[in-house]
Amino acid sequence: MKGIDLCRQIGNAPALAPWVKREVAPGRGLDDKAKADFVRNGATTFFHQVGTCRMGADDASVVDAKLKLRGMEGLRMADGSIMPKI
């Protein structure tokens, strides 16, 4: 809810007036309960990026089958970037 208030403060700053037309969401005139409902109903998880580092035996691969990072001794990649999907 504090984030909504801060965004409104920034969006209503005189310096942004030439580019601001209107508030689209959550809508003006909301009391604290309505803002809390907006946050509660709109909050969701985001997808985490996976599969951004190729695993394989070719030169285009970032890691090998044992997660060893190519070009760096003693370093392994052990995060979601090497997972093809979750």
Number of C-alpha atoms within 10 A of each C-alpha: 15 8 9 14 11 11 12 13 11 12 17 14 11 10 10 11 10 7 8 12 9 10 11 7 8 13 11 11 8 11 9 10 10 14 19 13 13 17 15 11 9 10 9 8 6 6 7 9 12 14 15 12 18 16 22 14 12 10 8 11 14 19 23 17 10 11 16 17 19 17 9 8 8 8 12 14 17 13 11 15 16 19 15 12 9 9
